[in-house]
Amino acid sequence: MRHPSEPISIDICVCTFQRTELIHTLESLNRLEMIEGHEVRIIVVDNDWKPTAKALVDDFATRSKHPITYLHGPAGNISIARNKCLEASSARLIAFVDDDEIVTENWLKSLTEEMRNSGADVVLGPVIASYLDAAPKWLRVGDFHSTYPVWVKGQIRTGYTCNVLMNMTAPSLSGRRFNLLRGQTGGEDTEFFKKMFESGGQFSYSEDAVVTETVPEKRATFDWLMRRRFRAGQTHGKLLAEPLGAAAKMFETARALSKVIYSAFCSCLHITSRTRRNTALLRGGLHIGTISGILGFNELEQYGMPARTGVSNEPT
């Protein structure tokens, strides 16, 4: 048991894969508002085949306000990197952010205050997308890249690792790890937090714990969003189907199909508005992915494709 005079330990974990933007994430962590009674450490896990981020992290460590640990967790499987973070940490609280995000100065303080006030095991914050001038207008108006929790009947039932604080003393998180089988398809965080919720864990949300993310040009397209939505639907379908028998799977497939048809109808109804039309089409892609997941089709791989010279191996 922690003595009242002992500081609360927090490890901020950043998994990285061939992204030079990591330095901007680390610099933003250096600007964090200090929290009285807390000790902060940064853990960076490099998921590349070779320790390509080590020199960058070592250089940053010379001016970091917080102790920083670099670990090599190869290769091309994001669950390996996330689990290495969990295994390397003995902190009471663990936060995750992505390697292309910028945290605001009060980010960590807002997360810890919400956790203390709510008593939740996990606190999520928003990821606010920043769009380049070249991004299509419909994309900026629809803001399809920002990330927020989803409430179902007044509850948050799953989460994400792009902006989260976890209380590792909670029974719902004890010994929990990310599924290696989802480490190349994505959705490993959705499954992780869904299982946590099902074991009695509770979520809360801090709207003030903001991180921002600049959307690169190659992600500012309808095709990229559709692949993302389809893959998210596959993950949802797989998790939905796990406990179901054949009859229940048929029912869920039919229900998802009805949503596909409705989405198609809405896209036709809003044919003159690119934002509304594409919103409906992307929703339809999500439900098609759900059908694919329920029926057991292989999920799209986002991580772990062989690297090529001069080509980033980040998710496409």
Buried (B, 14 or more C-beta within 10 A) or exposed (E): EEEEEEEBBBBBBBBBBBBEBBBBBBEBBEEBEEBEEBBBBBBBBBBBBEBBBBEBBEEBBEEBEBEBBBBBBBBBBBBBBBBBBBEBBEBBBBBBBBBBBBBBEBBBBBBBBBBEEBEBBBBBBBBBBEBEEEBBEBBBBBEBBBBBBEEEEEEBBBBBBBBBBBBBEBEBBEEBEBBBEBBBBBBBBBBBBBBBBEBEBBBBBBEBBBBBBBBBEEBBEBEBBBBBBBBBBBBBBBBBBEEEEEEEBEEBBEEBBEBBEBBBEBBEEBEEBBBBBBBBBBBBBBBBBBBBBBBEEEBBBBBBBEBEEEEBBBBB
